[in-house]
């Protein structure tokens, strides 16, 4: 069975076509980036064929999905003759609330529930919902499975997931910390442990998923015990366009001064803040670094603030777990931006964290140990594969 996996992020679409009958072999994969910006980027790799790359405007997620389907069936670039060869579709969905506690086959009722959660995950759930709707129209006779970022974090204890507000808002409205990037954290933690000959079920691991959206997860004995994102994906680290942790008093002050309604405050926190707001328009770390290197003080500030916030959360989770055995860097920034990893992990020797700068630069975009031989804590660059987890869950449910 061939399963198409869609991972629609806030400004990107990752996809993989996986043949589950061939030991989960990826026969095609691709990445569509910079959706909604002036010029998008499209990278496609098919088995036994050369990589294809093109820059072109990609105004929204729907246009991106049509682009990838055309490419998969293209006579020169594709690997299938017709979309009917796709046996099932697995969809990454950011927010499952308390309704989706595990992966699930998606029908109209489930679509409605996902739509209800768009208000609290405005950068992700709309993209996932668009992917579901487009694919269900194109492939109405196959099953579509939703795999939810929030599921892995269901193991968090109440002291981690509850907020310091009236308890009725949890019982009546389910306002709590849900956490996101769970599929990635669930994949990376055991993989990292295996890379250094450890069993993740009896170790303390901090996974830093750093990309346009970013979160950190404390994994103790194989379970998520805390994570930086909260009720929505806006809490925690500074991100591409999201502010991360922000004093509610400051938000209310700005809202009153700017006369912002609910939508205005949502746009402010999710779409006009973060690296973009600090730097003055740049939300991509590659652009931030280029600006920093050319002497742009705002880009330098954005770079430093991002690194500092990650470092601070790592310290907090070391305290919460009373130690750490492994720190794994993953995601678009975590895997590739060795310069950001260096900024985050330097000057932490008192915690037994020693970065090998040569290894760190060597393992940009690949798996590898980036700590020194004397480091008490293992530092790793780990390539994530959320798509494989999604494909496995999809296959088991459809089968």
Secondary structure, DSSP 8 states (H G I E B T S, - for coil): -EEEEEEE-SS-EEEEEEEGGGSSEEEEEEEEE-TTSSSEEEEEEETTS--EEEEE---SHHHHHHHHHHHHT-TTT-S-SSGGG--EEEEEES--TTT-SS-EE--HHHHHHHHHGGGGSTTTHHHHHHHHHHHHHH-TTSEEEEEETTGGGGG--HHHH--SS-THHHHHH--S---S-HHHHHHHHHHHHHHTT--GGGSEEEEEEESSSEEEEEEETTEEEEES--SSTTSSS--SS---S--HHHHHHHHHHHT--HHHHHHHHHHS-HHHHHHTS--SHHHHHHHHHTT-HHHHHHHHHHHHHHHHHHHHHHHHHT--SEEEEEHHHHHH-HHHHHHHHTT-GGGT--B-HHHHHHTTTS-EE-B-TT-SSEEEE----HHHHHHHHHHHHH-
